[in-house]
């Protein structure tokens, strides 16, 4: 899950096109800002404070970078002169200049600490190699260093340079070459030697062209994906294409720019937009809104093909540039340099899927697969209209007579003919019912052709299928179809269910979705605590009438009949409170919401229920569809106890009630009991380890022996 945090302005700039750029500094959280041709700043991003600064008389031609190998700052002046200075050096003008005999376009700092020099002809090498071979370049500037001119600086322009390091440690250089005559764009990429950062082989080239006169390229970048680097392009027809780079092999011509992976609905692709790779499988877009009422910064996940976090700006600027330093996006547009922090989490992937909201359902692509070459997959279809025409034309006359003859003889045709979609669905349902290889539980509340599959270890048969009432089910299906995340759906539905006091639907909703916000869980918890506690007899009679343990479960697990019956007949087994307590949560935000929403009296009541869950083996929480393999009732109960103690810590200390102190003492006794069990298991571990290794006990005396035999010599 990726998130964009609140942005802030770092510093003003004169012009985006003349801004030389940014690079990472040796100090974490700092950035080297080459503000102008003569000004260099080192700024800390967290507080926008200036750490170091220099001014030079000569004009810089590219951004300044820090070389981690030599521990010095490196700058290029006039395209051919290099200066290197340390952190504590005050006056850069006194530093000796080293002349190169080839024009340098830009400098780049690699993740491994090396510094890459990119020349105007498209070739490159490391800083150490450039300083060692500069005299050879003076004698023969074309091939003195083994480099061959790849780009003609007079007719072509190099832009959007990226240096990626593959998983095997090999650097990959990519950049786009624009031809000034017709504006055509071409991708050049090549693998580099890890030592001197020179080209291993020649450049591979991909022309960014599509068939169609009115189709134009809006933007492009290289993505560091999970399956390797790929080319991502967005076009004027609102389509995003992705092409996997063939490293070491020439790309096939028929591939073109790749395959369509997504249609853009919220960005205006008719105007210039910027994009860059910010991490593994993530790309950032800066573009004009669809309504042209401002700009938008959005993150796109290439692996799951969804748009995630969004940041809106009031004014859109056609000229914009991206830089990424650590976990910060630095965006230059207009006369401002903005810093947008972002976070990429590897957890809760289910919340990331379908996180894009599409408000206009008439323009969405539903249940369709787009193919640029219009190649159809091998599919089958059923046409009811064609069947009716065939029946009217007498096409099936012969087969019908044969079927009638078979009916006279009493035989049943092996493959009966189906004449409608309804008959086809009925036959398919019948086949499912005959050959379904799982155990199912029938429910009276379901239609006749529907069953509920039970796959839980700690089964909760009282809730039934996780299908809400008709009106709310329609709302949920529409929200899921529109692309809302699980957090957004639960935030919208749970307050309505609480207000309507629909306990059963609320419990099903909490079990149906795996990612629910802490705010929503606290709302449901507050409502569950307000419900009256059912009496034991009435609840037990109701559950005995409605709940039946499957016979197959009794036959396969005879030793657990008592546990299953206790769970089914327990008075609090299907309480809404237990369903709420089963939801997964994050401890830190949950503590804040509990402190704000629940009073101390409600916390003490909840503590009593949690104590009951720890002591009574038949009172357990039940897992959901998403955490059945990792759910532990005792662990979840202990987590809730820790949250309550942290949220109302002062009230517990200042309380003078004897019942509360007795309750805390019982909690302490439970903890001591569990710790003693752990100590016993710790002493048991060496014995089990020696038994596995088949080693005997070497102690002199074995306490398990009843007698001992000794041999004594008298004479």
Secondary structure by P-SEA (a helix, b strand, c coil): cccccbbbbccccccccccccccccccccbbbbcccccbbbbbbcccccccccccccccccbbbbbcccccbbbbbccccbbbbbcccccccccbbbbbbccccccccccccbbbbbbccccccccaaaaaaaaaaaaaccccccccccccccccccccbbbbbbccccbbbbbbbbbccccbbbbbbbbbbccccccccbbbbbbbbccccccccccccccccccccbbbbbbccccbbbbbbbbcccccccccccccccccccccccccbbbbbbccccbbbbbcccccccbbbbbbbbcccccccbbbbbcccccbbbbbbcccbbbbbcccbbbbbbbbbbccccccccccccccccccccccbbbbcccccccbbbbbaaaaaaaaaaccaaaaaaaaaaaaaacccccbbbbccaaaaaaaaaaaaaacccbbbbbbccccccbbbbbcccccccccccccccaaaaaaaaaaaaacccaaaaaaacaaaaaaacaaaaaaaaaaacccccaaaaaaaaaaaaabbbbcaaaaaaaaaacccccaaaaaacccaaaaaaaaaaccccccaaaaaaabbbbaaaaaaaaaccccaaaaaaaaaaaaaaaccccbbbbbcccccccccaaaaaaaaaaaaaaaaaaaaaacccaaaaaaaaaaaaaaaaaaaaaaaaaaaaaaaaaaaacccccccccccccbbbbbbbcc
